[in-house]
C-alpha cells in the first residue's frame, strides 16, 4: 500500500511521485512534456529492449517501438556507418528525433499554426496544418505501406539497397500520398538526422560525442582562456551534460 501524503491524503506526494517515476534527473524534468514520457499504449514499453544502455536519454518518449525501428533504419541509410566513423544508429539519432517529437518541435509549439492555410513559397518553409509529430506518424505508416507494396516486406526487413530505393521514392515524390508531401518529409527526416548526429548528447543523439569526434569539434567547452594564446591543440570534446554534473 502506498503511504498517503499527510498534507494531501488524496494523492501521493508529488516529490515522491516524480522521484519514483524517474522523471527527474539532477532536478530537471526530462522530455518536452510529462505526458509524453509515458507509453502511448499500456502494452508498450518506453525503452527498446534491444538497446542496452544506462543512458537515460536512450528511452522512448513519443514513438512506438515499431515506429522507432523504422526511423532508426531510415536514418542509418541517410547517415550510414563507414570507415570514417559510426552511423545514425550507433549515434542514437532515432532517440534524438523521438525526443524532439515529444517536445515543442514535435507539435510546432513555437510556430503560428492557425487557419487559413495557403500553399507557401519555398522560401517560406512549411505552411501546412499538420504538426511534425503527425507528419512523422503518417510518413512512417506510408513507408511501411510502400515497402510492402514494392517488396512485400516491412521496411526494417529490406536490404540496404532496397531501403535506399524506398527512401529515394519519397525524396522524388514517387509515392502516392495525398495527406503529406513525401519529399517534404524526406527533407525533414534528413535535416533531423544530421541534427541528431551532431547535436549535444544532452538531447539524445551524438552518443558518446562520437559525431563531434569525427569532426574534431570541441563541443561545449566552458572557456578557452588556458589555450587561446598557445599553438593549435586538439582537445577532447565536452557535453553540456558534463557541466551539469559540476
C-alpha positions as CSV (number, residue, x, y, z in Angstrom):
1,X,0.0,0.0,0.0
2,X,1.3,3.5,-0.9
3,X,1.6,5.8,2.1
4,X,-0.6,8.9,1.6
5,X,0.8,12.4,1.8
6,X,-0.3,13.7,5.2
7,X,-0.8,17.2,3.8
8,X,-2.9,15.9,0.9
9,X,-4.3,12.5,1.8
10,X,-5.9,12.0,-1.6
11,X,-2.7,12.0,-3.5
12,X,0.8,10.6,-3.4
13,X,3.5,13.2,-2.6
14,X,4.4,15.0,-5.8
15,X,8.0,14.8,-5.0
16,X,7.8,11.1,-4.3
17,X,5.9,10.5,-7.5
18,X,8.4,12.3,-9.6
19,X,11.3,10.6,-7.9
20,X,9.8,7.1,-8.1
21,X,8.7,7.6,-11.7
22,X,12.2,8.6,-12.7
23,X,11.0,11.8,-14.3
24,X,13.7,14.0,-12.8
25,X,17.4,13.9,-13.4
26,X,19.5,16.4,-11.4
27,X,16.4,18.5,-10.7
28,X,15.4,18.7,-14.4
29,X,12.2,17.2,-15.8
30,X,13.2,15.0,-18.7
31,X,11.4,15.5,-22.0
32,X,9.2,18.1,-23.6
33,X,6.1,17.3,-21.5
34,X,5.3,14.9,-18.7
35,X,2.6,13.3,-20.7
36,X,5.0,12.3,-23.5
37,X,7.1,10.4,-21.1
38,X,4.6,7.6,-20.7
39,X,3.9,4.8,-23.2
40,X,1.3,5.6,-25.8
41,X,-0.2,2.2,-25.2
42,X,-0.3,0.3,-21.9
43,X,1.1,-2.8,-23.6
44,X,4.1,-0.9,-25.0
45,X,7.4,-0.1,-23.3
46,X,9.2,3.2,-23.2
47,X,12.5,1.5,-23.8
48,X,13.6,-0.5,-26.8
49,X,14.9,-3.7,-25.1
50,X,17.4,-4.4,-27.9
51,X,19.4,-1.3,-26.9
52,X,21.3,-1.9,-23.8
53,X,22.3,1.4,-22.3
54,X,22.4,3.1,-18.9
55,X,22.0,6.5,-20.5
56,X,18.6,7.9,-19.5
57,X,18.4,9.7,-22.9
58,X,18.1,6.3,-24.6
59,X,14.5,5.9,-23.7
60,X,11.4,6.5,-26.0
61,X,9.2,9.5,-25.3
62,X,6.9,9.5,-28.4
63,X,7.5,6.7,-30.9
64,X,6.1,3.2,-30.5
65,X,8.6,0.5,-30.8
66,X,7.7,-0.2,-34.4
67,X,7.9,3.5,-35.4
68,X,11.3,3.8,-33.7
69,X,12.8,0.8,-35.6
70,X,11.6,2.2,-38.9
71,X,13.1,5.7,-38.2
72,X,16.3,4.0,-36.9
73,X,16.7,2.1,-40.1
74,X,15.9,5.1,-42.3
75,X,18.3,7.4,-40.6
76,X,21.1,4.8,-40.8
77,X,20.7,4.8,-44.6
78,X,20.8,8.6,-44.6
79,X,23.9,8.7,-42.3
80,X,25.4,5.2,-42.6
81,X,28.4,3.8,-40.7
82,X,31.6,3.8,-42.7
83,X,35.4,3.8,-42.3
84,X,35.1,7.5,-41.1
85,X,33.0,6.6,-38.0
86,X,29.7,5.4,-36.7
87,X,26.3,5.8,-38.4
88,X,23.0,7.2,-37.2
89,X,22.1,4.0,-35.3
90,X,25.2,3.9,-33.2
91,X,24.9,7.7,-32.6
92,X,21.4,7.3,-31.2
93,X,19.9,9.6,-33.9
94,X,16.4,8.0,-33.7
95,X,16.3,8.8,-30.0
96,X,17.1,12.4,-30.7
97,X,14.2,12.6,-33.2
98,X,11.9,10.8,-30.8
99,X,12.7,13.3,-28.1
100,X,12.2,16.3,-30.4
101,X,8.8,15.0,-31.4
102,X,7.9,14.7,-27.8
103,X,8.6,18.4,-27.2
104,X,7.9,21.8,-28.8
105,X,9.4,20.9,-32.1
106,X,7.0,17.9,-32.5
107,X,3.8,19.9,-32.0
108,X,5.1,23.1,-33.6
109,X,4.7,24.8,-30.2
110,X,6.6,27.9,-31.2
111,X,5.1,28.4,-34.6
112,X,1.8,30.0,-35.8
113,X,-0.5,27.1,-36.8
114,X,-3.9,28.8,-37.3
115,X,-6.1,28.8,-40.4
116,X,-6.3,29.8,-43.2
117,X,-3.7,27.6,-44.8
118,X,-2.4,28.5,-48.2
119,X,0.4,27.0,-50.3
120,X,3.6,28.9,-49.5
121,X,6.6,29.8,-51.4
122,X,9.8,27.7,-51.0
123,X,11.4,30.5,-49.0
124,X,8.5,30.5,-46.5
125,X,9.0,26.9,-45.4
126,X,6.2,24.7,-44.2
127,X,2.8,26.2,-44.4
128,X,0.5,23.2,-43.6
129,X,-1.9,22.4,-40.8
130,X,-0.3,19.1,-39.7
131,X,2.1,19.1,-36.8
132,X,5.5,17.5,-37.2
133,X,4.6,14.5,-35.0
134,X,1.5,13.9,-37.2
135,X,3.7,14.1,-40.3
136,X,6.0,11.5,-38.9
137,X,3.1,9.2,-37.9
138,X,1.7,9.4,-41.4
139,X,5.1,9.1,-43.1
140,X,6.2,6.0,-41.1
141,X,2.9,4.3,-42.0
142,X,3.3,5.1,-45.6
143,X,7.0,3.9,-45.6
144,X,5.7,0.6,-44.4
145,X,2.8,0.5,-46.9
146,X,5.1,1.4,-49.8
147,X,7.7,-1.1,-48.7
148,X,5.1,-3.9,-48.6
149,X,3.7,-2.8,-52.0
150,X,7.0,-2.9,-53.7
151,X,8.9,-5.7,-51.8
152,X,6.2,-7.5,-49.8
153,X,8.2,-6.8,-46.7
154,X,8.3,-4.3,-43.9
155,X,10.9,-1.6,-44.3
156,X,13.1,-2.9,-41.5
157,X,13.3,-6.3,-43.2
158,X,14.6,-4.9,-46.5
159,X,18.2,-5.0,-47.7
160,X,20.2,-1.7,-47.6
161,X,19.8,-1.0,-51.3
162,X,16.0,-1.7,-51.1
163,X,15.7,0.7,-48.2
164,X,17.6,3.3,-50.3
165,X,15.1,2.8,-53.1
166,X,12.1,3.3,-50.8
167,X,13.6,6.5,-49.4
168,X,14.5,7.7,-52.8
169,X,10.9,7.3,-53.9
170,X,9.9,9.6,-51.1
171,X,12.6,12.1,-51.9
172,X,11.5,12.3,-55.5
173,X,7.7,12.3,-54.7
174,X,7.2,9.0,-56.4
175,X,4.9,7.8,-53.6
176,X,1.2,8.3,-54.0
177,X,0.4,10.1,-50.7
178,X,-2.1,12.9,-50.5
179,X,-2.0,13.8,-46.8
180,X,1.7,14.8,-46.7
181,X,4.4,15.8,-49.1
182,X,6.7,12.7,-49.5
183,X,9.7,14.9,-50.5
184,X,8.9,17.4,-47.7
185,X,9.0,14.6,-45.1
186,X,12.3,13.2,-46.5
187,X,13.9,16.6,-46.3
188,X,12.6,17.0,-42.7
189,X,14.0,13.5,-41.8
190,X,17.3,14.2,-43.4
191,X,17.7,17.5,-41.5
192,X,16.7,15.9,-38.2
193,X,19.2,13.1,-38.9
194,X,22.1,15.5,-39.3
195,X,21.0,17.5,-36.3
196,X,20.8,14.3,-34.2
197,X,24.3,13.2,-35.3
198,X,25.9,16.5,-34.3
199,X,23.7,17.9,-31.5
200,X,24.8,17.9,-27.9
201,X,24.4,14.4,-26.4
202,X,22.1,16.0,-23.8
203,X,19.3,15.8,-26.4
204,X,19.6,12.1,-27.1
205,X,21.8,11.9,-30.2
206,X,25.6,12.1,-30.8
207,X,26.1,9.3,-28.4
208,X,29.4,9.4,-26.6
209,X,30.1,12.6,-28.6
210,X,31.2,10.4,-31.5
211,X,29.7,12.7,-34.0
212,X,31.9,15.6,-32.7
213,X,34.9,13.3,-32.5
214,X,34.7,12.6,-36.3
215,X,34.9,16.4,-36.9
216,X,37.4,17.1,-34.1
217,X,34.8,19.5,-32.7
218,X,35.4,20.5,-29.1
219,X,31.7,20.7,-28.1
220,X,30.6,22.8,-25.2
221,X,33.8,24.0,-23.6
222,X,33.4,26.3,-20.6
223,X,36.2,28.5,-21.8
224,X,39.4,28.6,-23.9
225,X,41.4,31.0,-21.7
226,X,44.1,28.5,-20.9
227,X,44.9,27.6,-24.5
228,X,43.8,30.6,-26.6
229,X,47.3,32.2,-26.7
230,X,49.0,28.9,-27.4
231,X,49.6,26.9,-30.6
232,X,46.8,24.8,-32.0
233,X,45.9,22.0,-29.7
234,X,43.4,19.2,-30.2
235,X,41.2,18.9,-27.1
236,X,38.7,16.3,-26.0
237,X,35.0,17.4,-26.6
238,X,32.7,18.2,-23.7
239,X,28.9,18.0,-23.5
240,X,26.5,20.2,-21.6
241,X,25.8,17.1,-19.5
242,X,29.3,17.2,-18.1
243,X,28.8,20.8,-16.9
244,X,25.5,19.9,-15.2
245,X,27.4,17.4,-13.0
246,X,29.7,20.0,-11.6
